[in-house]
Amino acid sequence: LFKKEMEAKIVDGVVTGDGNITKGVVLYSSSVSGNVFIEKYTDRLALILNGKGIPYTAVNVGMNPTAREYVKQNSKNTKPTTLPQLFYNGNYIGDFEAVREANETDTLHLLFK
């Protein structure tokens, strides 16, 4: 994802200098984890979002300690370091499995309300 840039806007930060959270859909992942599943699931999650025409911002937590800490503190996942993670307007949406399941059951739109 981070190498390809796909259709996402890639940013260095999640929180601006004045403390505002990035708005819209934000996909948190890491390009430096060394875990092939993180890269695979990030690519698949990005394909789901792109396929549904959902614009998003990709944030590389491997290069951004502020974003990494934000995901750890705000993820409702039992394993908050599991990547990728998806947020909408600062609210936790889920990990790859949650988004994949919602997509397969045609309930993806409900995650963004």
Backbone as CSV, one residue per row, in Angstrom:
resi,resn,N_x,N_y,N_z,CA_x,CA_y,CA_z,C_x,C_y,C_z
1,LEU,0.834,-1.206,0.000,0.000,0.000,0.000,0.862,1.247,0.000
2,PHE,1.811,1.330,0.900,2.590,2.545,1.017,3.542,2.691,-0.164
3,LYS,3.971,1.572,-0.731,4.846,1.636,-1.895,4.032,2.016,-3.123
4,LYS,2.859,1.469,-3.237,2.020,1.675,-4.412,1.248,2.987,-4.357
5,GLU,0.994,3.465,-3.166,0.195,4.653,-2.897,-1.253,4.505,-3.322
6,MET,-1.578,3.512,-4.103,-2.928,3.220,-4.565,-3.693,4.521,-4.820
7,GLU,-4.848,4.682,-4.242,-5.619,5.902,-4.449,-5.689,6.721,-3.173
8,ALA,-4.869,6.365,-2.218,-4.936,7.028,-0.914,-3.991,8.206,-0.846
9,LYS,-4.338,9.115,0.009,-3.447,10.204,0.351,-2.616,9.719,1.529
10,ILE,-1.304,9.819,1.418,-0.431,9.359,2.483,0.069,10.565,3.263
11,VAL,-0.070,10.506,4.579,0.328,11.627,5.430,1.286,11.148,6.508
12,ASP,1.995,12.097,7.102,2.930,11.776,8.175,2.253,11.771,9.530
13,GLY,1.153,12.464,9.687,0.569,12.589,11.017,-0.903,12.330,11.059
14,VAL,-1.360,12.029,12.240,-2.777,11.838,12.457,-3.358,13.030,13.204
15,VAL,-2.541,13.666,14.007,-3.007,14.792,14.796,-2.250,16.029,14.359
16,THR,-2.966,17.092,14.059,-2.318,18.325,13.637,-1.726,19.030,14.841
17,GLY,-0.960,20.063,14.592,-0.306,20.797,15.667,-1.280,21.338,16.697
18,ASP,-2.510,21.629,16.283,-3.486,22.158,17.236,-4.327,21.050,17.873
19,GLY,-3.948,19.800,17.646,-4.616,18.682,18.298,-5.823,18.138,17.564
20,ASN,-6.115,18.635,16.366,-7.270,18.147,15.621,-6.982,16.785,15.002
21,ILE,-7.954,15.912,15.076,-7.830,14.575,14.513,-8.152,14.643,13.029
22,THR,-7.406,13.869,12.239,-7.664,13.783,10.806,-9.100,13.321,10.584
23,LYS,-9.837,14.042,9.762,-11.247,13.720,9.487,-11.350,12.727,8.343
24,GLY,-12.491,12.072,8.272,-12.734,11.101,7.221,-12.241,9.720,7.619
25,VAL,-12.073,8.870,6.626,-11.630,7.501,6.840,-10.098,7.489,6.869
26,VAL,-9.546,6.891,7.916,-8.091,6.808,8.059,-7.705,5.346,8.248
27,LEU,-6.804,4.896,7.399,-6.294,3.528,7.428,-4.892,3.553,8.031
28,TYR,-4.752,2.947,9.210,-3.461,2.904,9.890,-2.801,1.561,9.629
29,SER,-1.554,1.609,9.176,-0.786,0.398,8.964,0.683,0.731,9.116
30,SER,1.544,-0.225,8.758,2.976,-0.004,8.878,3.698,-0.626,7.700
31,SER,4.643,0.113,7.169,5.446,-0.408,6.067,6.748,-1.017,6.568
32,VAL,6.984,-0.964,7.872,8.254,-1.449,8.412,8.077,-2.575,9.426
33,SER,6.955,-3.229,9.429,6.689,-4.245,10.449,7.428,-5.545,10.169
34,GLY,7.657,-5.868,8.918,8.253,-7.150,8.576,7.250,-8.290,8.599
35,ASN,6.007,-7.991,8.870,4.955,-8.997,8.944,4.211,-9.016,7.613
36,VAL,4.290,-10.134,6.892,3.651,-10.215,5.575,2.132,-10.105,5.668
37,PHE,1.555,-10.520,6.799,0.101,-10.446,6.945,-0.360,-8.996,7.052
38,ILE,0.418,-8.148,7.700,0.051,-6.730,7.787,-0.008,-6.132,6.393
39,GLU,0.994,-6.405,5.578,1.000,-5.876,4.210,-0.159,-6.445,3.395
40,LYS,-0.383,-7.752,3.517,-1.466,-8.412,2.778,-2.833,-7.855,3.183
41,TYR,-3.088,-7.761,4.491,-4.385,-7.278,4.960,-4.579,-5.792,4.677
42,THR,-3.495,-5.030,4.726,-3.589,-3.609,4.379,-3.975,-3.452,2.916
43,ASP,-3.329,-4.205,2.046,-3.657,-4.146,0.618,-5.105,-4.565,0.371
44,ARG,-5.549,-5.610,1.048,-6.923,-6.084,0.848,-7.949,-5.083,1.385
45,LEU,-7.641,-4.485,2.532,-8.543,-3.482,3.088,-8.618,-2.271,2.152
46,ALA,-7.475,-1.873,1.614,-7.447,-0.756,0.660,-8.255,-1.093,-0.593
47,LEU,-8.170,-2.329,-1.058,-8.956,-2.743,-2.229,-10.451,-2.662,-1.952
48,ILE,-10.862,-3.044,-0.748,-12.281,-2.941,-0.382,-12.722,-1.479,-0.415
49,LEU,-11.944,-0.611,0.228,-12.297,0.818,0.260,-12.312,1.409,-1.142
50,ASN,-11.287,1.111,-1.930,-11.232,1.624,-3.305,-12.384,1.091,-4.140
51,GLY,-12.707,-0.200,-3.958,-13.792,-0.815,-4.715,-15.151,-0.206,-4.406
52,LYS,-15.315,0.257,-3.186,-16.573,0.891,-2.781,-16.549,2.402,-3.013
53,GLY,-15.425,2.909,-3.517,-15.323,4.346,-3.776,-15.223,5.179,-2.509
54,ILE,-14.680,4.604,-1.445,-14.560,5.310,-0.176,-13.176,5.955,-0.107
55,PRO,-13.106,7.280,-0.118,-11.794,7.931,-0.014,-11.237,7.777,1.397
56,TYR,-9.929,7.640,1.488,-9.305,7.450,2.792,-7.899,8.027,2.785
57,THR,-7.388,8.200,3.985,-6.017,8.631,4.184,-5.262,7.471,4.814
58,ALA,-4.117,7.119,4.265,-3.290,6.053,4.824,-2.212,6.672,5.702
59,VAL,-2.088,6.157,6.917,-1.091,6.659,7.857,-0.158,5.515,8.238
60,ASN,1.131,5.740,8.063,2.153,4.752,8.354,2.604,4.904,9.803
61,VAL,2.099,4.036,10.689,2.446,4.141,12.109,3.882,3.715,12.379
62,GLY,4.481,2.997,11.454,5.867,2.589,11.612,6.825,3.762,11.554
63,MET,6.406,4.832,10.919,7.250,6.018,10.782,6.727,7.196,11.596
64,ASN,5.656,6.966,12.350,5.027,8.067,13.066,4.635,7.635,14.475
65,PRO,5.472,7.955,15.478,5.158,7.538,16.841,3.864,8.132,17.392
66,THR,3.502,9.330,16.955,2.253,9.952,17.404,1.055,9.138,16.927
67,ALA,1.076,8.752,15.654,-0.011,7.937,15.105,-0.048,6.571,15.760
68,ARG,1.102,5.971,15.995,1.171,4.655,16.629,0.529,4.696,18.019
69,GLU,0.857,5.728,18.788,0.290,5.871,20.129,-1.213,6.134,20.059
70,TYR,-1.644,6.924,19.071,-3.068,7.209,18.890,-3.843,5.910,18.650
71,VAL,-3.328,5.051,17.782,-4.003,3.787,17.482,-4.042,2.904,18.725
72,LYS,-2.953,2.827,19.449,-2.918,2.006,20.666,-3.945,2.470,21.691
73,GLN,-4.071,3.781,21.857,-4.974,4.316,22.872,-6.437,4.322,22.453
74,ASN,-6.716,4.368,21.153,-8.098,4.540,20.697,-8.696,3.316,20.021
75,SER,-7.914,2.289,19.827,-8.425,1.070,19.223,-9.199,0.285,20.259
76,LYS,-10.333,-0.236,19.860,-11.131,-1.074,20.753,-10.811,-2.548,20.531
77,ASN,-9.847,-2.794,19.651,-9.423,-4.157,19.381,-8.739,-4.713,20.619
78,THR,-8.914,-5.997,20.885,-8.246,-6.609,22.025,-6.741,-6.678,21.817
79,LYS,-6.308,-6.571,20.565,-4.892,-6.521,20.225,-4.651,-5.223,19.449
80,PRO,-4.528,-4.095,20.138,-4.458,-2.816,19.446,-3.258,-2.650,18.525
81,THR,-2.248,-3.495,18.672,-1.107,-3.378,17.776,-1.327,-4.162,16.484
82,THR,-2.440,-4.886,16.397,-2.753,-5.600,15.176,-3.109,-4.593,14.091
83,LEU,-2.416,-4.663,13.001,-2.652,-3.741,11.892,-3.123,-4.524,10.693
84,PRO,-3.869,-3.903,9.807,-4.288,-2.502,9.788,-5.496,-2.242,10.694
85,GLN,-5.667,-0.977,11.012,-6.802,-0.496,11.786,-7.483,0.614,11.003
86,LEU,-8.805,0.700,11.109,-9.559,1.709,10.373,-10.330,2.586,11.348
87,PHE,-10.251,3.900,11.129,-10.974,4.889,11.928,-11.788,5.774,10.995
88,TYR,-12.872,6.330,11.525,-13.692,7.277,10.771,-13.972,8.470,11.670
89,ASN,-13.528,9.650,11.231,-13.671,10.882,12.015,-13.187,10.705,13.453
90,GLY,-12.083,9.976,13.606,-11.484,9.772,14.914,-12.074,8.630,15.712
91,ASN,-13.119,7.988,15.192,-13.762,6.875,15.888,-13.286,5.543,15.316
92,TYR,-13.004,4.611,16.203,-12.532,3.292,15.789,-13.617,2.540,15.029
93,ILE,-13.278,2.026,13.853,-14.201,1.234,13.038,-13.906,-0.253,13.206
94,GLY,-12.648,-0.630,13.063,-12.288,-2.038,13.214,-10.997,-2.375,12.504
95,ASP,-10.665,-3.659,12.584,-9.476,-4.154,11.901,-9.890,-4.746,10.553
96,PHE,-8.963,-5.403,9.888,-9.261,-5.970,8.575,-10.441,-6.929,8.626
97,GLU,-10.462,-7.811,9.618,-11.527,-8.814,9.693,-12.905,-8.175,9.837
98,ALA,-13.008,-7.132,10.634,-14.299,-6.454,10.821,-14.776,-5.825,9.520
99,VAL,-13.869,-5.198,8.800,-14.232,-4.551,7.534,-14.549,-5.602,6.474
100,ARG,-13.757,-6.669,6.423,-14.004,-7.737,5.457,-15.383,-8.351,5.679
101,GLU,-15.709,-8.629,6.937,-17.011,-9.226,7.250,-18.153,-8.284,6.878
102,ALA,-18.007,-7.011,7.199,-19.043,-6.028,6.854,-19.201,-5.925,5.341
103,ASN,-18.110,-6.005,4.623,-18.173,-5.943,3.161,-18.897,-7.166,2.600
104,GLU,-18.589,-8.337,3.133,-19.208,-9.577,2.646,-20.687,-9.671,2.986
105,THR,-21.102,-9.026,4.058,-22.511,-9.059,4.458,-23.263,-7.806,4.003
106,ASP,-22.609,-7.009,3.165,-23.189,-5.790,2.612,-23.644,-4.803,3.694
107,THR,-22.874,-4.732,4.781,-23.188,-3.794,5.861,-22.052,-2.789,6.085
108,LEU,-21.149,-2.689,5.127,-19.998,-1.798,5.271,-20.425,-0.358,5.521
109,HIS,-21.467,0.070,4.838,-21.940,1.451,4.991,-22.354,1.774,6.431
110,LEU,-22.773,0.766,7.181,-23.196,0.984,8.563,-22.040,1.353,9.486
111,LEU,-20.822,0.976,9.105,-19.649,1.292,9.914,-19.310,2.775,9.901
112,PHE,-19.786,3.481,8.889,-19.419,4.894,8.708,-20.524,5.855,9.085
113,LYS,-21.420,5.444,9.960,-22.508,6.331,10.411,-22.107,7.047,11.661
